[in-house]
Structures are given as C-alpha cells and as structure tokens.
Amino acid sequence: MQIKYFDKRSLITANNDAIIERRNRSIREDVLDDLDEDHKFPVFMAVDHNSREMRVGVMLSPEAKAWLDISYEGYESLPTVDMPVN
C-alpha cells in the first residue's frame, strides 16, 4: 500500500497556500515551527472537500494530528512511501 506524506517544508508550503487562499482548514504556524526537519508526516485520510480542494488528515506525531485543505494538484504532487500490509 502506498501512503502520501509531507516533509516539513512541503507541509509549511501547503499550509501557507491554505492561509493565502482562505481555505477552511490550516495549521497554526507555531505547531509547524516545532516539527522535526527530518520526519515524514503521513496523510492518514483524504477526502474531496469541494470542487477545488481536498481535506487531508496529517499525522504530526503519534499523539497529534491536524487537518489541512489543499488543492487537488498539491495532493497529487505529494510523494508516496510503500507501507507493508498487515
């Protein structure tokens, strides 16, 4: 199974786009500032939000998740990683 993910830089870029575009869901900037540069932040859920964007759930840590609205193009451009199937 393939899972889409953000790195810190791409998550900040997508979040800035959400703020500029006045989308309904974005992440507080101080939360993003505290994230580790070397981690991958998997998308655990993605749904169509409207005709222009997706709403994605992002795991920021084992205990923390966030919701972010991103464009369809932004979602499709996210890298993927293969996850083992149990």
MIDOSE-1310 file (N, C-alpha, C; in nm, 2 decimals, decimal comma, always signed):
residues 86
mqik	+0,08/-0,12/+0,00/+0,00/+0,00/+0,00/+0,09/+0,12/+0,00; +0,05/+0,22/-0,08/+0,12/+0,35/-0,08/+0,05/+0,46/+0,00; +0,13/+0,53/+0,08/+0,08/+0,64/+0,16/+0,15/+0,77/+0,12; +0,07/+0,87/+0,10/+0,12/+1,00/+0,07/+0,17/+1,07/+0,20
yfdk	+0,27/+1,16/+0,19/+0,32/+1,22/+0,30/+0,38/+1,36/+0,27; +0,39/+1,44/+0,37/+0,46/+1,57/+0,36/+0,59/+1,56/+0,43; +0,69/+1,64/+0,39/+0,80/+1,67/+0,47/+0,77/+1,81/+0,53; +0,86/+1,85/+0,62/+0,83/+1,98/+0,69/+0,81/+2,10/+0,59
rsli	+0,90/+2,10/+0,50/+0,90/+2,22/+0,40/+0,77/+2,21/+0,32; +0,73/+2,10/+0,27/+0,61/+2,09/+0,19/+0,48/+2,11/+0,27; +0,49/+2,07/+0,40/+0,37/+2,10/+0,48/+0,36/+2,25/+0,51; +0,47/+2,32/+0,53/+0,46/+2,46/+0,55/+0,41/+2,53/+0,43
tann	+0,46/+2,49/+0,31/+0,42/+2,55/+0,19/+0,27/+2,53/+0,16; +0,22/+2,40/+0,19/+0,08/+2,38/+0,17/-0,01/+2,45/+0,27; +0,04/+2,47/+0,39/-0,03/+2,54/+0,49/-0,03/+2,69/+0,45; +0,08/+2,75/+0,41/+0,08/+2,89/+0,36/-0,02/+2,91/+0,25
daii	-0,03/+2,82/+0,16/-0,13/+2,82/+0,05/-0,27/+2,82/+0,10; -0,30/+2,74/+0,20/-0,43/+2,73/+0,26/-0,46/+2,87/+0,33; -0,37/+2,93/+0,39/-0,39/+3,06/+0,46/-0,42/+3,17/+0,35; -0,33/+3,17/+0,25/-0,35/+3,27/+0,14/-0,48/+3,26/+0,07
errn	-0,52/+3,13/+0,04/-0,64/+3,10/-0,03/-0,77/+3,11/+0,06; -0,75/+3,13/+0,19/-0,86/+3,14/+0,28/-0,94/+3,01/+0,29; -0,87/+2,90/+0,28/-0,93/+2,77/+0,30/-0,98/+2,75/+0,44; -1,07/+2,66/+0,46/-1,13/+2,64/+0,59/-1,04/+2,57/+0,69
rsir	-0,94/+2,49/+0,65/-0,85/+2,42/+0,75/-0,71/+2,46/+0,71; -0,64/+2,50/+0,82/-0,50/+2,52/+0,81/-0,44/+2,49/+0,95; -0,31/+2,49/+0,96/-0,24/+2,45/+1,09/-0,18/+2,58/+1,14; -0,18/+2,59/+1,28/-0,12/+2,70/+1,34/+0,03/+2,70/+1,31
edvl	+0,09/+2,81/+1,28/+0,23/+2,82/+1,24/+0,32/+2,78/+1,35; +0,29/+2,81/+1,47/+0,38/+2,77/+1,58/+0,39/+2,61/+1,60; +0,28/+2,55/+1,56/+0,28/+2,40/+1,56/+0,38/+2,35/+1,45; +0,38/+2,41/+1,34/+0,47/+2,37/+1,23/+0,61/+2,40/+1,26
ddld	+0,64/+2,51/+1,33/+0,77/+2,55/+1,36/+0,84/+2,45/+1,45; +0,76/+2,38/+1,54/+0,82/+2,28/+1,63/+0,84/+2,14/+1,57; +0,80/+2,12/+1,45/+0,82/+1,99/+1,38/+0,96/+1,96/+1,35; +1,00/+1,84/+1,35/+1,14/+1,79/+1,32/+1,16/+1,80/+1,17
edhk	+1,27/+1,86/+1,13/+1,31/+1,87/+0,98/+1,32/+1,74/+0,91; +1,35/+1,63/+0,98/+1,39/+1,51/+0,92/+1,27/+1,41/+0,91; +1,16/+1,44/+0,97/+1,05/+1,35/+0,97/+0,96/+1,36/+0,85; +0,89/+1,25/+0,82/+0,78/+1,24/+0,72/+0,65/+1,24/+0,80
fpvf	+0,55/+1,32/+0,74/+0,43/+1,34/+0,81/+0,32/+1,28/+0,72; +0,28/+1,15/+0,75/+0,18/+1,08/+0,66/+0,04/+1,14/+0,66; -0,02/+1,13/+0,54/-0,16/+1,16/+0,53/-0,24/+1,03/+0,56; -0,32/+1,04/+0,67/-0,39/+0,92/+0,72/-0,53/+0,92/+0,66
mavd	-0,58/+1,03/+0,60/-0,71/+1,04/+0,55/-0,72/+1,15/+0,44; -0,79/+1,13/+0,33/-0,80/+1,23/+0,23/-0,94/+1,22/+0,17; -1,01/+1,33/+0,17/-1,15/+1,33/+0,11/-1,17/+1,45/+0,03; -1,25/+1,44/-0,07/-1,29/+1,56/-0,15/-1,36/+1,65/-0,06
hnsr	-1,32/+1,78/-0,06/-1,38/+1,88/+0,03/-1,48/+1,96/-0,05; -1,44/+2,00/-0,17/-1,53/+2,07/-0,26/-1,48/+2,06/-0,40; -1,52/+2,14/-0,50/-1,48/+2,12/-0,63/-1,33/+2,17/-0,66; -1,27/+2,23/-0,56/-1,14/+2,29/-0,58/-1,03/+2,23/-0,49
emrv	-1,07/+2,15/-0,39/-0,97/+2,11/-0,29/-1,00/+1,98/-0,22; -0,90/+1,93/-0,16/-0,91/+1,81/-0,07/-0,89/+1,85/+0,07; -0,95/+1,77/+0,16/-0,92/+1,79/+0,30/-0,84/+1,66/+0,34; -0,72/+1,69/+0,40/-0,64/+1,58/+0,44/-0,61/+1,58/+0,59
gvml	-0,60/+1,46/+0,65/-0,56/+1,45/+0,78/-0,41/+1,41/+0,78; -0,33/+1,48/+0,86/-0,19/+1,46/+0,86/-0,15/+1,42/+1,01; -0,07/+1,32/+1,02/-0,01/+1,28/+1,15/+0,11/+1,36/+1,17; +0,11/+1,44/+1,28/+0,23/+1,53/+1,31/+0,32/+1,45/+1,41
spea	+0,26/+1,36/+1,49/+0,33/+1,28/+1,58/+0,24/+1,16/+1,62; +0,29/+1,06/+1,69/+0,20/+0,95/+1,73/+0,07/+1,00/+1,81; +0,09/+1,12/+1,87/-0,02/+1,17/+1,96/-0,10/+1,29/+1,89; -0,05/+1,34/+1,78/-0,11/+1,46/+1,73/-0,14/+1,45/+1,58
kawl	-0,26/+1,50/+1,54/-0,29/+1,50/+1,40/-0,35/+1,64/+1,37; -0,35/+1,68/+1,24/-0,40/+1,81/+1,20/-0,48/+1,79/+1,07; -0,57/+1,88/+1,04/-0,65/+1,88/+0,92/-0,60/+2,00/+0,83; -0,59/+1,98/+0,70/-0,54/+2,08/+0,61/-0,62/+2,07/+0,48
disy	-0,66/+2,18/+0,43/-0,73/+2,18/+0,29/-0,62/+2,22/+0,19; -0,61/+2,13/+0,09/-0,51/+2,16/-0,01/-0,57/+2,14/-0,15; -0,51/+2,20/-0,25/-0,56/+2,18/-0,39/-0,54/+2,04/-0,43; -0,62/+2,00/-0,53/-0,61/+1,87/-0,59/-0,47/+1,85/-0,65
egye	-0,42/+1,95/-0,71/-0,28/+1,94/-0,77/-0,18/+1,92/-0,66; -0,19/+2,00/-0,55/-0,10/+1,98/-0,44/-0,11/+1,84/-0,38; -0,23/+1,79/-0,37/-0,24/+1,65/-0,32/-0,18/+1,55/-0,41; -0,20/+1,56/-0,54/-0,15/+1,46/-0,64/+0,00/+1,47/-0,64
slpt	+0,06/+1,59/-0,61/+0,21/+1,60/-0,62/+0,28/+1,55/-0,50; +0,21/+1,51/-0,39/+0,28/+1,46/-0,27/+0,35/+1,33/-0,30; +0,47/+1,31/-0,25/+0,54/+1,19/-0,26/+0,47/+1,07/-0,19; +0,50/+0,95/-0,22/+0,44/+0,84/-0,15/+0,55/+0,75/-0,10
vdmp	+0,52/+0,67/+0,00/+0,61/+0,57/+0,05/+0,53/+0,44/+0,06; +0,60/+0,33/+0,03/+0,53/+0,19/+0,04/+0,52/+0,15/+0,19; +0,40/+0,11/+0,23/+0,38/+0,07/+0,36/+0,34/-0,08/+0,36; +0,40/-0,16/+0,45/+0,36/-0,30/+0,45/+0,22/-0,32/+0,48
vn	+0,16/-0,42/+0,42/+0,02/-0,46/+0,45/+0,02/-0,57/+0,56; -0,05/-0,55/+0,67/-0,06/-0,65/+0,77/-0,15/-0,76/+0,74
